[in-house]
Amino acid sequence: MASFGIKELVDVLRESAGEDEDINLEGDILDIDFESLGYDSLALFNTIRWVERDLGIALSDEAISVTGTPRALLDEINRAAAQAA
């Protein structure tokens, strides 16, 4: 599998959050925590479940609980994808 990047993650984040206009995913968001981006735990949960289902990977509970930024989530996604390959 090719690396899952920020563009793919932003697409999933937007889909998972619905049509909320308060969420800004423009610019360099890699190191901004999800809460500051406007994502609550439900939106993040939906994002993670989408990634697991569509990429056929499993993220550990520990990885999910410590994931606070898009960069950290991308690292976890790509690590799990590499292990699954």
N, C-alpha and C positions, 0 to 999 in steps of 0.2 A: 504494500500500500504506500502511496506517496504520502509525504508528510502532510498532516492536517495543519493548516496555517490560520493566520488571523482572519483572512477573508472568509474562510469556511466557518470559523467560530462566530464571527459577527453575524453571518447569515442565520446560523442556528440560534444565537442569542435573540435576534430580532423575532424569529419565528416563535420562540419559546415565551417571549414576553408579551406577545400580542401586539396590539396597535397602540401601545403606550407612548405618547408623544414626549414624555418627560425624560426618556432614556436617550442619551446622546452617545453614539458609538462612532463618532467621527474623530479623526486625528489619531494621535499616539495614545492608545488606551491600554497597552500591554501591562503597565505596572500600576494601574489605577484599580483599587479594590472594587469588587462587584457592588458593594453597598454604595460607594460613592458614584458609581455608574447608574444607580437606580434599580439594581437587581435585588429582589428579596429572595428568601430561601426557596420559595416555590418556583420562581422563574429559573433559578440556578438548578434546582432539582429536575425541572423539565428539560433543561439544556443537557444535563448529564445523562438522563435517561435516553434522550434522542441520540446522543453520541454513542452510547453503549449499544443501542438497538441497531442503528444504521451502520456503524462501523464494525459491529460484531465483536466488541471488546467488553471487558469488565474492569471498572475502576474500583479500587479498594475503598472501603469506608474511610480508612485513614487518609488516603489520598484526597478523597472528596472533602473531608472535613477540614483539611489544612489548605485547600485551594482557595486563595483569596483574590487572585488577580487573573486576568486572561492569560498572562505569560505562564503562570503556575499551572493553570488548567491545560494549556496547550502542551506543556512539558509532560504532564501526567497522561494525556491522551496519546501522545506520540510514544511514550515509554510503554504503555499498555499495548499499543498497536504493534510495536517492534517485538514484544514478547509473544504476542499471539501469532506472529508470522512464522 
